[in-house]
Amino acid sequence: MTGTDTATDSPGVLRLRISLHGVKPTAWRRIVVPASINLSGLHIAIQAAMGWEDQHLWRFHLHGVDYGPETGRNPRIRFSDFRLRSGERFSYVYDFGDWWEHDVRIEPLKQTDLRGSVPRCIAGRGTCPPEDCGGPRGYAAAVSEAFDPYDDDDVEAMADFAGELADGLRTNDFSRIVMNQDRMDELDRTVESMRRRLRLVERFDRKAANERIGGKQGADEGAFP
């Protein structure tokens, strides 16, 4: 270890920055993992930190070679066997249809990174797109459509409901809403639609990311040595 707050030779721990290509603003995560982690375990850690749901194929590209379940090369090889140095980078692709490509860079380790369990997420920013949304272009189109100020049926519907609620408060009679099942169903659909829209741009939650990582640690025995 050199200096007072960085480590170029990790004492069994690595610090990685994962950046998702094609998404604006950039979605990225910073994680610390055991150097003995295998590629399958690193895949699980990236999935959990980013917020993916592990529904599709994946692969790493290191030293000019692809590693993953469909490549014929062992995804359980230990990451430390590649002997990568701080500053080096490699790629991780998830979902060969939507083609989500991530740039993974090894960063200098800080003393604070050694405090706590590994793997864990220590920082991040940006939204992880939903599964099966059509890749970067499909996601950009979905966000643009969801927040088009000239085509906002959900806002108009909620304004109508607010007006009916105000009438109910004024007359102490809410039967127009609660006794009308069609209106209640429409309200449910509108609320769910607005929730889906907000999920497209929800803020990064580090606590939630680490809860996902913790929940995945028993999913693949041997992935997190």
N, C-alpha and C positions, 0 to 999 in steps of 0.2 A: 504494500500500500504506500502511496506517495502523497505528500502534502497532508493537510489536516482535515480536508472534507471530501476528498475524492479518492477513488481506488481504481487503478487501471488493471490490476490483477485481483480479480474478485475472490474473496474468501468463501467460495462456494455459492455465491449469489451473483446474478446478473441483472442489470437494469436495461429495459428495452422500451423504446418509443415506437408505437404503432400508429401510422397515419393512413387513413382511408383515401384512396384516389377518387377524384371525380365528384366530390361533394363540397359544396360551398354553403356556409363556411366550413372549413376543414374539420373533420371529426378525427380526434386522436386520443390515444390513451398511453399512459406511462405505467409500466408494471415492473415488479421485481420478481424474479423466479429463481428457483434453485438451479445451479449450473448443471446438476445431474439430471434435470428434467429431460424427458425424451420428446420427440417431435409430436407425438400424439398428445402428450400432456400440454405442450406449448399451444397446440391447436385449441385444446379445451380452455386454457387460460385466456387466449385471445378472444375466443367466442364469448366467454363470460364477461370479460372486461369491456368489450365493444357493445355487447347487448344482442348479439346474434342468437339464433335459436337452434343451431346445429342441425339443420334439416337437409343440408346438401353436401356434395363432395367438396374436397379441399385439397390443397397441395402447397408445399413449400418449394422454393427454388433457391438452392444454396450451391455455391461453387459450380454453377452451370448445370446442376442436376436437379430433377424434380423428385420430391419425396411425398408420398401420400398413399391412401388406401388403394387407388387405382393405377399407381405407377409401377407396381411390381418391386418397388424398393421399400425397405423396412421403415415404416414411420415411427418405430419404437427405438430407433437409434438415438443415443444420447446427444443432446445439443452440444455439450462440451467437446464431443469428439470432432467437431468441425474446427475447433481452435480459432474461432473468430475473435478479433480484437476490437477494442473500443473505437467507434467511428465507422466500423464496417456495417453493411446493410445487406438485406436479402428481402425476398418478396413472399407474401402469403396470399393465395387466391382462394376465395370462398364462393361457392355456387358458380359452376361453369356456365350456367345459362345467363344469369344476371351479371356475372363476372365482376365480383367485388375484389379489387386488388389492393392489398395493404403493403406499404413500405415499412419494414421493420429495421430499426437502427439500434445498435448497441451503444449505450451511453456510459460515460464514466460513473462509477458507483460513488454515492455519497455516504457519509457515516450514518446519516439518518435513515438510509435505506435498509440498514442492518437491524433496525429496531422493529420487531414485529414478525409475524409469521409470513411465510412465502409458500406459494405465490400470492401476491396481493397487488391491487391497483393503487397507485399513489397519486395519480393526477389524471386529468383528461378534460376534454372540451368537445362540444359538438354532438349532434344527434346521430345515432345509429339508424339508418333507414330500415323500414319494415321489410320482412322477407317477401320475396316474389313480387317486387314492385317494378321490375323491368330494368334494373341496373341504374347507373348514374343518370342516364337520360330520363328513364321512367320516373325516378324519384324526383328529379327537378321538375318534371311536368306535373307530378302529383302535388307538389308543394305550390307551384304556380296556380294550379286550378283551385286548390283548397283555399287559397287566400286571395282570390280574384275579387277586388272590391266591387266590381260591376256585375257579379253573378254570385250573390250570396243568399240563397234560399233559406239557409239555416238561420241566419241573423234575422231575416224577415219573419220567419216562423216564430222565433223566440220573442220578437217584438210583439207579434200577435198574442202570444201566450201571456206576455207581461201586461198587455192591455186588458185581457180578460181577467187576469189576477187582480189588477187595480180595480176593475169593476166589481169583482167579488168582495174586495176589502171595503169598498164604498157602500155596497148594499148588504154586506154580510151574507151573501148567497154565492156559493161556489159550485152550485149544481151544474152550471153551464160547462164546467171543466170536468169535475170528478164524476159526474153522472153520464158523461159522454165517452164511451169506451174508445170510439174512433179518435177522439181528440187526445185521450191519454196515450193511445198507441202512437199517434203522430208525435207527441211530446217525447216519448221514449226513443223513437227513431231519430228525432232531431238531436237529442242529447248525445246519443251514441255517435252520430255523425260528427258532432263537434268534438267529441273525445278523440275520434280517429284523426281528425285534422290536427288537434293539438299534439298528438303523439308523433306527428311528422316532424315537429320542431321542439320536442321536449328537451329540457336542459339535462346535461350529464349529471348523474348522481353517483358519486364515488362510493357511498355506503351501499347502495343497491348493487353496484358492480362487485364489491367484495362479498356481499351476500351470495351473489350468483357464483362467484369463484368458490366460496366455501361449500356451496351446495353441490358443486361439480366434483369435488375432490375424491368422493367415493365412487364416481361413475365409471372410472377406468382404473382398475387396480394396477399399480406400478407406474402410472402416468406421472405422479408427483412423488418421486423418491424422497 
